[in-house]
Amino acid sequence: MQNKVQDLRSEMGLSQAKLGDMVGVSRQTINSLESGRYNPSITLAFRLSNVFNKKIEEIFIYTEEEDE
């Protein structure tokens, strides 16, 4: 799943570690999200949505092909 986490984080001037602290995960988890190696839990997606003041679907881009 593609996402805009890195772009949104950079726009806010946040480090991966700071964003991780804000949403209760490690810097490594944020790095894995940004590189597409990890899809967030629904709880983490909501936390990121709150930090960025965006809808979840504005942060994470889901396509049907990924389900196959």
mmJSON file of the N, C-alpha and C atoms, coordinates in Angstrom:
{"data_MODEL":{"atom_site":{
"group_PDB":["ATOM","ATOM","ATOM","ATOM","ATOM","ATOM","ATOM","ATOM","ATOM","ATOM","ATOM","ATOM","ATOM","ATOM","ATOM","ATOM","ATOM","ATOM","ATOM","ATOM","ATOM","ATOM","ATOM","ATOM","ATOM","ATOM","ATOM","ATOM","ATOM","ATOM","ATOM","ATOM","ATOM","ATOM","ATOM","ATOM","ATOM","ATOM","ATOM","ATOM","ATOM","ATOM","ATOM","ATOM","ATOM","ATOM","ATOM","ATOM","ATOM","ATOM","ATOM","ATOM","ATOM","ATOM","ATOM","ATOM","ATOM","ATOM","ATOM","ATOM","ATOM","ATOM","ATOM","ATOM","ATOM","ATOM","ATOM","ATOM","ATOM","ATOM","ATOM","ATOM","ATOM","ATOM","ATOM","ATOM","ATOM","ATOM","ATOM","ATOM","ATOM","ATOM","ATOM","ATOM","ATOM","ATOM","ATOM","ATOM","ATOM","ATOM","ATOM","ATOM","ATOM","ATOM","ATOM","ATOM","ATOM","ATOM","ATOM","ATOM","ATOM","ATOM","ATOM","ATOM","ATOM","ATOM","ATOM","ATOM","ATOM","ATOM","ATOM","ATOM","ATOM","ATOM","ATOM","ATOM","ATOM","ATOM","ATOM","ATOM","ATOM","ATOM","ATOM","ATOM","ATOM","ATOM","ATOM","ATOM","ATOM","ATOM","ATOM","ATOM","ATOM","ATOM","ATOM","ATOM","ATOM","ATOM","ATOM","ATOM","ATOM","ATOM","ATOM","ATOM","ATOM","ATOM","ATOM","ATOM","ATOM","ATOM","ATOM","ATOM","ATOM","ATOM","ATOM","ATOM","ATOM","ATOM","ATOM","ATOM","ATOM","ATOM","ATOM","ATOM","ATOM","ATOM","ATOM","ATOM","ATOM","ATOM","ATOM","ATOM","ATOM","ATOM","ATOM","ATOM","ATOM","ATOM","ATOM","ATOM","ATOM","ATOM","ATOM","ATOM","ATOM","ATOM","ATOM","ATOM","ATOM","ATOM","ATOM","ATOM","ATOM","ATOM","ATOM","ATOM","ATOM","ATOM","ATOM","ATOM","ATOM","ATOM","ATOM","ATOM"],
"id":[1,2,3,4,5,6,7,8,9,10,11,12,13,14,15,16,17,18,19,20,21,22,23,24,25,26,27,28,29,30,31,32,33,34,35,36,37,38,39,40,41,42,43,44,45,46,47,48,49,50,51,52,53,54,55,56,57,58,59,60,61,62,63,64,65,66,67,68,69,70,71,72,73,74,75,76,77,78,79,80,81,82,83,84,85,86,87,88,89,90,91,92,93,94,95,96,97,98,99,100,101,102,103,104,105,106,107,108,109,110,111,112,113,114,115,116,117,118,119,120,121,122,123,124,125,126,127,128,129,130,131,132,133,134,135,136,137,138,139,140,141,142,143,144,145,146,147,148,149,150,151,152,153,154,155,156,157,158,159,160,161,162,163,164,165,166,167,168,169,170,171,172,173,174,175,176,177,178,179,180,181,182,183,184,185,186,187,188,189,190,191,192,193,194,195,196,197,198,199,200,201,202,203,204],
"type_symbol":["N","C","C","N","C","C","N","C","C","N","C","C","N","C","C","N","C","C","N","C","C","N","C","C","N","C","C","N","C","C","N","C","C","N","C","C","N","C","C","N","C","C","N","C","C","N","C","C","N","C","C","N","C","C","N","C","C","N","C","C","N","C","C","N","C","C","N","C","C","N","C","C","N","C","C","N","C","C","N","C","C","N","C","C","N","C","C","N","C","C","N","C","C","N","C","C","N","C","C","N","C","C","N","C","C","N","C","C","N","C","C","N","C","C","N","C","C","N","C","C","N","C","C","N","C","C","N","C","C","N","C","C","N","C","C","N","C","C","N","C","C","N","C","C","N","C","C","N","C","C","N","C","C","N","C","C","N","C","C","N","C","C","N","C","C","N","C","C","N","C","C","N","C","C","N","C","C","N","C","C","N","C","C","N","C","C","N","C","C","N","C","C","N","C","C","N","C","C","N","C","C","N","C","C"],
"label_atom_id":["N","CA","C","N","CA","C","N","CA","C","N","CA","C","N","CA","C","N","CA","C","N","CA","C","N","CA","C","N","CA","C","N","CA","C","N","CA","C","N","CA","C","N","CA","C","N","CA","C","N","CA","C","N","CA","C","N","CA","C","N","CA","C","N","CA","C","N","CA","C","N","CA","C","N","CA","C","N","CA","C","N","CA","C","N","CA","C","N","CA","C","N","CA","C","N","CA","C","N","CA","C","N","CA","C","N","CA","C","N","CA","C","N","CA","C","N","CA","C","N","CA","C","N","CA","C","N","CA","C","N","CA","C","N","CA","C","N","CA","C","N","CA","C","N","CA","C","N","CA","C","N","CA","C","N","CA","C","N","CA","C","N","CA","C","N","CA","C","N","CA","C","N","CA","C","N","CA","C","N","CA","C","N","CA","C","N","CA","C","N","CA","C","N","CA","C","N","CA","C","N","CA","C","N","CA","C","N","CA","C","N","CA","C","N","CA","C","N","CA","C","N","CA","C","N","CA","C","N","CA","C","N","CA","C","N","CA","C"],
"label_alt_id":[null,null,null,null,null,null,null,null,null,null,null,null,null,null,null,null,null,null,null,null,null,null,null,null,null,null,null,null,null,null,null,null,null,null,null,null,null,null,null,null,null,null,null,null,null,null,null,null,null,null,null,null,null,null,null,null,null,null,null,null,null,null,null,null,null,null,null,null,null,null,null,null,null,null,null,null,null,null,null,null,null,null,null,null,null,null,null,null,null,null,null,null,null,null,null,null,null,null,null,null,null,null,null,null,null,null,null,null,null,null,null,null,null,null,null,null,null,null,null,null,null,null,null,null,null,null,null,null,null,null,null,null,null,null,null,null,null,null,null,null,null,null,null,null,null,null,null,null,null,null,null,null,null,null,null,null,null,null,null,null,null,null,null,null,null,null,null,null,null,null,null,null,null,null,null,null,null,null,null,null,null,null,null,null,null,null,null,null,null,null,null,null,null,null,null,null,null,null,null,null,null,null,null,null],
"label_comp_id":["MET","MET","MET","GLN","GLN","GLN","ASN","ASN","ASN","LYS","LYS","LYS","VAL","VAL","VAL","GLN","GLN","GLN","ASP","ASP","ASP","LEU","LEU","LEU","ARG","ARG","ARG","SER","SER","SER","GLU","GLU","GLU","MET","MET","MET","GLY","GLY","GLY","LEU","LEU","LEU","SER","SER","SER","GLN","GLN","GLN","ALA","ALA","ALA","LYS","LYS","LYS","LEU","LEU","LEU","GLY","GLY","GLY","ASP","ASP","ASP","MET","MET","MET","VAL","VAL","VAL","GLY","GLY","GLY","VAL","VAL","VAL","SER","SER","SER","ARG","ARG","ARG","GLN","GLN","GLN","THR","THR","THR","ILE","ILE","ILE","ASN","ASN","ASN","SER","SER","SER","LEU","LEU","LEU","GLU","GLU","GLU","SER","SER","SER","GLY","GLY","GLY","ARG","ARG","ARG","TYR","TYR","TYR","ASN","ASN","ASN","PRO","PRO","PRO","SER","SER","SER","ILE","ILE","ILE","THR","THR","THR","LEU","LEU","LEU","ALA","ALA","ALA","PHE","PHE","PHE","ARG","ARG","ARG","LEU","LEU","LEU","SER","SER","SER","ASN","ASN","ASN","VAL","VAL","VAL","PHE","PHE","PHE","ASN","ASN","ASN","LYS","LYS","LYS","LYS","LYS","LYS","ILE","ILE","ILE","GLU","GLU","GLU","GLU","GLU","GLU","ILE","ILE","ILE","PHE","PHE","PHE","ILE","ILE","ILE","TYR","TYR","TYR","THR","THR","THR","GLU","GLU","GLU","GLU","GLU","GLU","GLU","GLU","GLU","ASP","ASP","ASP","GLU","GLU","GLU"],
"label_asym_id":["A","A","A","A","A","A","A","A","A","A","A","A","A","A","A","A","A","A","A","A","A","A","A","A","A","A","A","A","A","A","A","A","A","A","A","A","A","A","A","A","A","A","A","A","A","A","A","A","A","A","A","A","A","A","A","A","A","A","A","A","A","A","A","A","A","A","A","A","A","A","A","A","A","A","A","A","A","A","A","A","A","A","A","A","A","A","A","A","A","A","A","A","A","A","A","A","A","A","A","A","A","A","A","A","A","A","A","A","A","A","A","A","A","A","A","A","A","A","A","A","A","A","A","A","A","A","A","A","A","A","A","A","A","A","A","A","A","A","A","A","A","A","A","A","A","A","A","A","A","A","A","A","A","A","A","A","A","A","A","A","A","A","A","A","A","A","A","A","A","A","A","A","A","A","A","A","A","A","A","A","A","A","A","A","A","A","A","A","A","A","A","A","A","A","A","A","A","A","A","A","A","A","A","A"],
"label_entity_id":["1","1","1","1","1","1","1","1","1","1","1","1","1","1","1","1","1","1","1","1","1","1","1","1","1","1","1","1","1","1","1","1","1","1","1","1","1","1","1","1","1","1","1","1","1","1","1","1","1","1","1","1","1","1","1","1","1","1","1","1","1","1","1","1","1","1","1","1","1","1","1","1","1","1","1","1","1","1","1","1","1","1","1","1","1","1","1","1","1","1","1","1","1","1","1","1","1","1","1","1","1","1","1","1","1","1","1","1","1","1","1","1","1","1","1","1","1","1","1","1","1","1","1","1","1","1","1","1","1","1","1","1","1","1","1","1","1","1","1","1","1","1","1","1","1","1","1","1","1","1","1","1","1","1","1","1","1","1","1","1","1","1","1","1","1","1","1","1","1","1","1","1","1","1","1","1","1","1","1","1","1","1","1","1","1","1","1","1","1","1","1","1","1","1","1","1","1","1","1","1","1","1","1","1"],
"label_seq_id":[1,1,1,2,2,2,3,3,3,4,4,4,5,5,5,6,6,6,7,7,7,8,8,8,9,9,9,10,10,10,11,11,11,12,12,12,13,13,13,14,14,14,15,15,15,16,16,16,17,17,17,18,18,18,19,19,19,20,20,20,21,21,21,22,22,22,23,23,23,24,24,24,25,25,25,26,26,26,27,27,27,28,28,28,29,29,29,30,30,30,31,31,31,32,32,32,33,33,33,34,34,34,35,35,35,36,36,36,37,37,37,38,38,38,39,39,39,40,40,40,41,41,41,42,42,42,43,43,43,44,44,44,45,45,45,46,46,46,47,47,47,48,48,48,49,49,49,50,50,50,51,51,51,52,52,52,53,53,53,54,54,54,55,55,55,56,56,56,57,57,57,58,58,58,59,59,59,60,60,60,61,61,61,62,62,62,63,63,63,64,64,64,65,65,65,66,66,66,67,67,67,68,68,68],
"pdbx_PDB_ins_code":[null,null,null,null,null,null,null,null,null,null,null,null,null,null,null,null,null,null,null,null,null,null,null,null,null,null,null,null,null,null,null,null,null,null,null,null,null,null,null,null,null,null,null,null,null,null,null,null,null,null,null,null,null,null,null,null,null,null,null,null,null,null,null,null,null,null,null,null,null,null,null,null,null,null,null,null,null,null,null,null,null,null,null,null,null,null,null,null,null,null,null,null,null,null,null,null,null,null,null,null,null,null,null,null,null,null,null,null,null,null,null,null,null,null,null,null,null,null,null,null,null,null,null,null,null,null,null,null,null,null,null,null,null,null,null,null,null,null,null,null,null,null,null,null,null,null,null,null,null,null,null,null,null,null,null,null,null,null,null,null,null,null,null,null,null,null,null,null,null,null,null,null,null,null,null,null,null,null,null,null,null,null,null,null,null,null,null,null,null,null,null,null,null,null,null,null,null,null,null,null,null,null,null,null],
"Cartn_x":[0.851,0.0,0.896,0.594,1.353,0.825,1.669,1.221,1.989,1.49,2.092,2.709,3.024,3.534,4.808,5.757,7.026,6.803,5.986,5.719,5.051,4.049,3.317,4.211,5.017,5.941,6.94,7.484,8.454,7.827,6.594,5.89,5.736,5.577,5.409,6.754,7.843,9.166,9.444,8.856,9.014,10.047,10.834,11.714,10.891,11.44,10.759,10.576,11.589,11.521,10.424,10.327,9.319,7.907,7.712,6.398,6.077,7.054,6.848,6.418,7.08,6.704,5.264,4.88,3.542,2.438,2.742,1.714,1.959,3.018,3.242,3.907,4.755,5.508,6.974,7.821,9.249,9.571,10.748,11.237,11.32,11.699,11.819,10.47,9.395,8.059,7.697,7.999,7.734,8.555,9.817,10.665,10.073,9.6,9.007,7.725,6.927,5.722,6.093,7.048,7.434,8.016,8.696,9.313,8.37,7.156,6.171,6.35,7.213,7.434,6.415,5.625,4.707,3.411,2.29,0.984,0.508,-0.032,-0.381,-1.624,-1.693,-2.938,-3.952,-5.211,-6.234,-6.032,-5.583,-5.322,-4.218,-3.127,-2.029,-2.47,-3.255,-3.755,-4.573,-5.43,-6.221,-5.335,-4.313,-3.404,-2.67,-2.197,-1.533,-2.505,-3.72,-4.758,-4.963,-4.975,-5.142,-3.945,-2.728,-1.521,-1.484,-1.782,-1.696,-2.965,-4.022,-5.304,-5.803,-5.71,-6.144,-6.992,-7.838,-8.576,-7.592,-7.88,-7.001,-6.766,-7.819,-7.671,-6.888,-6.624,-5.751,-4.272,-4.035,-2.665,-2.257,-3.172,-2.899,-3.69,-3.001,-3.614,-3.737,-4.962,-5.237,-5.717,-5.195,-5.689,-6.078,-7.094,-7.618,-6.567,-5.665,-4.654,-3.804,-3.647,-2.802,-3.377,-4.69,-5.361,-5.146,-4.746,-4.633,-3.328],
"Cartn_y":[-1.173,0.0,1.235,2.142,3.387,4.336,5.281,6.261,7.564,8.58,9.915,10.296,9.321,9.585,10.424,10.048,10.777,12.226,12.444,13.809,14.646,14.081,14.817,15.088,14.106,14.275,15.393,15.382,16.409,17.802,17.899,19.185,19.761,18.88,19.327,19.518,19.176,19.333,18.342,17.153,16.127,15.093,14.638,13.501,12.221,11.129,9.844,9.512,9.803,9.505,10.326,11.611,12.473,12.014,11.704,11.21,9.899,9.017,7.754,7.987,8.928,9.264,9.769,10.572,11.168,10.127,9.04,8.029,6.712,6.667,5.506,4.318,4.584,3.503,3.926,3.005,3.297,4.039,4.626,5.261,4.226,2.998,1.936,1.626,1.685,1.446,2.541,3.783,4.895,4.707,4.321,4.064,2.963,1.888,0.78,1.209,2.05,2.594,3.402,4.299,5.193,4.438,3.353,2.588,1.54,1.423,0.492,-0.939,-1.184,-2.549,-2.96,-2.01,-2.276,-1.519,-2.202,-1.551,-1.352,-0.192,0.115,-0.624,-0.801,-1.26,-0.135,-0.433,0.609,1.655,1.225,2.165,3.139,2.628,3.496,4.429,3.916,4.763,5.922,5.66,6.73,7.721,7.228,8.132,9.049,8.49,9.302,10.31,9.864,10.75,11.953,11.714,12.809,13.749,13.207,14.038,14.919,14.323,15.055,15.851,15.638,16.3,16.013,14.742,14.274,13.027,12.734,11.478,10.346,9.169,8.015,7.8,7.914,7.67,8.771,9.874,10.907,10.593,9.711,9.337,8.026,7.065,5.729,5.487,4.999,4.789,3.287,2.808,1.377,1.149,0.091,-0.318,-1.785,-2.159,-3.533,-4.577,-4.238,-5.208,-5.721,-4.928,-5.322,-6.491,-6.71,-7.784,-9.147,-9.177,-10.441,-11.143],
"Cartn_z":[0.0,0.0,0.0,-0.884,-0.923,0.145,0.554,1.535,1.377,2.05,2.002,3.346,4.169,5.513,5.466,4.624,4.573,4.142,3.127,2.662,3.746,4.392,5.429,6.633,7.0,8.127,7.829,6.617,6.224,6.219,5.716,5.691,7.096,8.085,9.467,10.179,9.511,10.103,11.22,11.118,12.156,11.736,12.681,12.433,12.534,12.037,12.19,13.666,14.469,15.905,16.582,16.241,16.855,16.473,15.186,14.762,15.47,15.559,16.273,17.709,18.392,19.769,19.838,18.871,18.865,18.684,17.964,17.69,18.422,19.248,20.103,19.442,18.429,17.796,17.689,17.272,17.156,15.858,15.823,14.602,13.474,13.821,12.828,12.176,12.97,12.423,11.428,11.76,10.84,9.569,9.716,8.546,7.676,8.294,7.547,6.843,7.489,6.852,5.616,5.791,4.696,3.506,3.765,2.68,2.097,2.651,2.119,2.559,3.542,4.034,5.089,5.566,6.679,6.44,6.607,6.563,8.003,8.297,9.687,10.165,11.472,12.079,11.93,12.091,11.99,13.089,14.257,15.355,14.981,14.417,14.009,12.88,11.954,10.862,11.412,12.402,13.016,13.76,14.445,15.157,14.173,13.075,12.056,11.445,11.225,10.704,11.616,12.901,13.864,13.872,13.825,13.828,12.579,11.427,10.167,9.847,10.636,10.393,8.975,8.603,7.28,7.469,6.477,6.483,6.189,6.704,6.485,4.998,4.194,2.761,2.044,2.72,2.16,2.446,3.392,3.772,3.114,3.092,2.573,1.3,0.266,-1.039,-1.282,-1.239,-1.427,-2.849,-3.48,-4.782,-4.717,-5.458,-5.435,-5.807,-6.724,-7.173,-6.025,-4.976,-3.855,-3.085,-3.216,-2.483,-3.112,-4.36,-5.09,-4.837],
"occupancy":[1.0,1.0,1.0,1.0,1.0,1.0,1.0,1.0,1.0,1.0,1.0,1.0,1.0,1.0,1.0,1.0,1.0,1.0,1.0,1.0,1.0,1.0,1.0,1.0,1.0,1.0,1.0,1.0,1.0,1.0,1.0,1.0,1.0,1.0,1.0,1.0,1.0,1.0,1.0,1.0,1.0,1.0,1.0,1.0,1.0,1.0,1.0,1.0,1.0,1.0,1.0,1.0,1.0,1.0,1.0,1.0,1.0,1.0,1.0,1.0,1.0,1.0,1.0,1.0,1.0,1.0,1.0,1.0,1.0,1.0,1.0,1.0,1.0,1.0,1.0,1.0,1.0,1.0,1.0,1.0,1.0,1.0,1.0,1.0,1.0,1.0,1.0,1.0,1.0,1.0,1.0,1.0,1.0,1.0,1.0,1.0,1.0,1.0,1.0,1.0,1.0,1.0,1.0,1.0,1.0,1.0,1.0,1.0,1.0,1.0,1.0,1.0,1.0,1.0,1.0,1.0,1.0,1.0,1.0,1.0,1.0,1.0,1.0,1.0,1.0,1.0,1.0,1.0,1.0,1.0,1.0,1.0,1.0,1.0,1.0,1.0,1.0,1.0,1.0,1.0,1.0,1.0,1.0,1.0,1.0,1.0,1.0,1.0,1.0,1.0,1.0,1.0,1.0,1.0,1.0,1.0,1.0,1.0,1.0,1.0,1.0,1.0,1.0,1.0,1.0,1.0,1.0,1.0,1.0,1.0,1.0,1.0,1.0,1.0,1.0,1.0,1.0,1.0,1.0,1.0,1.0,1.0,1.0,1.0,1.0,1.0,1.0,1.0,1.0,1.0,1.0,1.0,1.0,1.0,1.0,1.0,1.0,1.0,1.0,1.0,1.0,1.0,1.0,1.0],
"B_iso_or_equiv":[0.0,0.0,0.0,0.0,0.0,0.0,0.0,0.0,0.0,0.0,0.0,0.0,0.0,0.0,0.0,0.0,0.0,0.0,0.0,0.0,0.0,0.0,0.0,0.0,0.0,0.0,0.0,0.0,0.0,0.0,0.0,0.0,0.0,0.0,0.0,0.0,0.0,0.0,0.0,0.0,0.0,0.0,0.0,0.0,0.0,0.0,0.0,0.0,0.0,0.0,0.0,0.0,0.0,0.0,0.0,0.0,0.0,0.0,0.0,0.0,0.0,0.0,0.0,0.0,0.0,0.0,0.0,0.0,0.0,0.0,0.0,0.0,0.0,0.0,0.0,0.0,0.0,0.0,0.0,0.0,0.0,0.0,0.0,0.0,0.0,0.0,0.0,0.0,0.0,0.0,0.0,0.0,0.0,0.0,0.0,0.0,0.0,0.0,0.0,0.0,0.0,0.0,0.0,0.0,0.0,0.0,0.0,0.0,0.0,0.0,0.0,0.0,0.0,0.0,0.0,0.0,0.0,0.0,0.0,0.0,0.0,0.0,0.0,0.0,0.0,0.0,0.0,0.0,0.0,0.0,0.0,0.0,0.0,0.0,0.0,0.0,0.0,0.0,0.0,0.0,0.0,0.0,0.0,0.0,0.0,0.0,0.0,0.0,0.0,0.0,0.0,0.0,0.0,0.0,0.0,0.0,0.0,0.0,0.0,0.0,0.0,0.0,0.0,0.0,0.0,0.0,0.0,0.0,0.0,0.0,0.0,0.0,0.0,0.0,0.0,0.0,0.0,0.0,0.0,0.0,0.0,0.0,0.0,0.0,0.0,0.0,0.0,0.0,0.0,0.0,0.0,0.0,0.0,0.0,0.0,0.0,0.0,0.0,0.0,0.0,0.0,0.0,0.0,0.0],
"pdbx_formal_charge":[null,null,null,null,null,null,null,null,null,null,null,null,null,null,null,null,null,null,null,null,null,null,null,null,null,null,null,null,null,null,null,null,null,null,null,null,null,null,null,null,null,null,null,null,null,null,null,null,null,null,null,null,null,null,null,null,null,null,null,null,null,null,null,null,null,null,null,null,null,null,null,null,null,null,null,null,null,null,null,null,null,null,null,null,null,null,null,null,null,null,null,null,null,null,null,null,null,null,null,null,null,null,null,null,null,null,null,null,null,null,null,null,null,null,null,null,null,null,null,null,null,null,null,null,null,null,null,null,null,null,null,null,null,null,null,null,null,null,null,null,null,null,null,null,null,null,null,null,null,null,null,null,null,null,null,null,null,null,null,null,null,null,null,null,null,null,null,null,null,null,null,null,null,null,null,null,null,null,null,null,null,null,null,null,null,null,null,null,null,null,null,null,null,null,null,null,null,null,null,null,null,null,null,null],
"auth_seq_id":[1,1,1,2,2,2,3,3,3,4,4,4,5,5,5,6,6,6,7,7,7,8,8,8,9,9,9,10,10,10,11,11,11,12,12,12,13,13,13,14,14,14,15,15,15,16,16,16,17,17,17,18,18,18,19,19,19,20,20,20,21,21,21,22,22,22,23,23,23,24,24,24,25,25,25,26,26,26,27,27,27,28,28,28,29,29,29,30,30,30,31,31,31,32,32,32,33,33,33,34,34,34,35,35,35,36,36,36,37,37,37,38,38,38,39,39,39,40,40,40,41,41,41,42,42,42,43,43,43,44,44,44,45,45,45,46,46,46,47,47,47,48,48,48,49,49,49,50,50,50,51,51,51,52,52,52,53,53,53,54,54,54,55,55,55,56,56,56,57,57,57,58,58,58,59,59,59,60,60,60,61,61,61,62,62,62,63,63,63,64,64,64,65,65,65,66,66,66,67,67,67,68,68,68],
"auth_comp_id":["MET","MET","MET","GLN","GLN","GLN","ASN","ASN","ASN","LYS","LYS","LYS","VAL","VAL","VAL","GLN","GLN","GLN","ASP","ASP","ASP","LEU","LEU","LEU","ARG","ARG","ARG","SER","SER","SER","GLU","GLU","GLU","MET","MET","MET","GLY","GLY","GLY","LEU","LEU","LEU","SER","SER","SER","GLN","GLN","GLN","ALA","ALA","ALA","LYS","LYS","LYS","LEU","LEU","LEU","GLY","GLY","GLY","ASP","ASP","ASP","MET","MET","MET","VAL","VAL","VAL","GLY","GLY","GLY","VAL","VAL","VAL","SER","SER","SER","ARG","ARG","ARG","GLN","GLN","GLN","THR","THR","THR","ILE","ILE","ILE","ASN","ASN","ASN","SER","SER","SER","LEU","LEU","LEU","GLU","GLU","GLU","SER","SER","SER","GLY","GLY","GLY","ARG","ARG","ARG","TYR","TYR","TYR","ASN","ASN","ASN","PRO","PRO","PRO","SER","SER","SER","ILE","ILE","ILE","THR","THR","THR","LEU","LEU","LEU","ALA","ALA","ALA","PHE","PHE","PHE","ARG","ARG","ARG","LEU","LEU","LEU","SER","SER","SER","ASN","ASN","ASN","VAL","VAL","VAL","PHE","PHE","PHE","ASN","ASN","ASN","LYS","LYS","LYS","LYS","LYS","LYS","ILE","ILE","ILE","GLU","GLU","GLU","GLU","GLU","GLU","ILE","ILE","ILE","PHE","PHE","PHE","ILE","ILE","ILE","TYR","TYR","TYR","THR","THR","THR","GLU","GLU","GLU","GLU","GLU","GLU","GLU","GLU","GLU","ASP","ASP","ASP","GLU","GLU","GLU"],
"auth_asym_id":["A","A","A","A","A","A","A","A","A","A","A","A","A","A","A","A","A","A","A","A","A","A","A","A","A","A","A","A","A","A","A","A","A","A","A","A","A","A","A","A","A","A","A","A","A","A","A","A","A","A","A","A","A","A","A","A","A","A","A","A","A","A","A","A","A","A","A","A","A","A","A","A","A","A","A","A","A","A","A","A","A","A","A","A","A","A","A","A","A","A","A","A","A","A","A","A","A","A","A","A","A","A","A","A","A","A","A","A","A","A","A","A","A","A","A","A","A","A","A","A","A","A","A","A","A","A","A","A","A","A","A","A","A","A","A","A","A","A","A","A","A","A","A","A","A","A","A","A","A","A","A","A","A","A","A","A","A","A","A","A","A","A","A","A","A","A","A","A","A","A","A","A","A","A","A","A","A","A","A","A","A","A","A","A","A","A","A","A","A","A","A","A","A","A","A","A","A","A","A","A","A","A","A","A"],
"auth_atom_id":["N","CA","C","N","CA","C","N","CA","C","N","CA","C","N","CA","C","N","CA","C","N","CA","C","N","CA","C","N","CA","C","N","CA","C","N","CA","C","N","CA","C","N","CA","C","N","CA","C","N","CA","C","N","CA","C","N","CA","C","N","CA","C","N","CA","C","N","CA","C","N","CA","C","N","CA","C","N","CA","C","N","CA","C","N","CA","C","N","CA","C","N","CA","C","N","CA","C","N","CA","C","N","CA","C","N","CA","C","N","CA","C","N","CA","C","N","CA","C","N","CA","C","N","CA","C","N","CA","C","N","CA","C","N","CA","C","N","CA","C","N","CA","C","N","CA","C","N","CA","C","N","CA","C","N","CA","C","N","CA","C","N","CA","C","N","CA","C","N","CA","C","N","CA","C","N","CA","C","N","CA","C","N","CA","C","N","CA","C","N","CA","C","N","CA","C","N","CA","C","N","CA","C","N","CA","C","N","CA","C","N","CA","C","N","CA","C","N","CA","C","N","CA","C","N","CA","C","N","CA","C","N","CA","C","N","CA","C"],
"pdbx_PDB_model_num":[1,1,1,1,1,1,1,1,1,1,1,1,1,1,1,1,1,1,1,1,1,1,1,1,1,1,1,1,1,1,1,1,1,1,1,1,1,1,1,1,1,1,1,1,1,1,1,1,1,1,1,1,1,1,1,1,1,1,1,1,1,1,1,1,1,1,1,1,1,1,1,1,1,1,1,1,1,1,1,1,1,1,1,1,1,1,1,1,1,1,1,1,1,1,1,1,1,1,1,1,1,1,1,1,1,1,1,1,1,1,1,1,1,1,1,1,1,1,1,1,1,1,1,1,1,1,1,1,1,1,1,1,1,1,1,1,1,1,1,1,1,1,1,1,1,1,1,1,1,1,1,1,1,1,1,1,1,1,1,1,1,1,1,1,1,1,1,1,1,1,1,1,1,1,1,1,1,1,1,1,1,1,1,1,1,1,1,1,1,1,1,1,1,1,1,1,1,1,1,1,1,1,1,1]
}}}
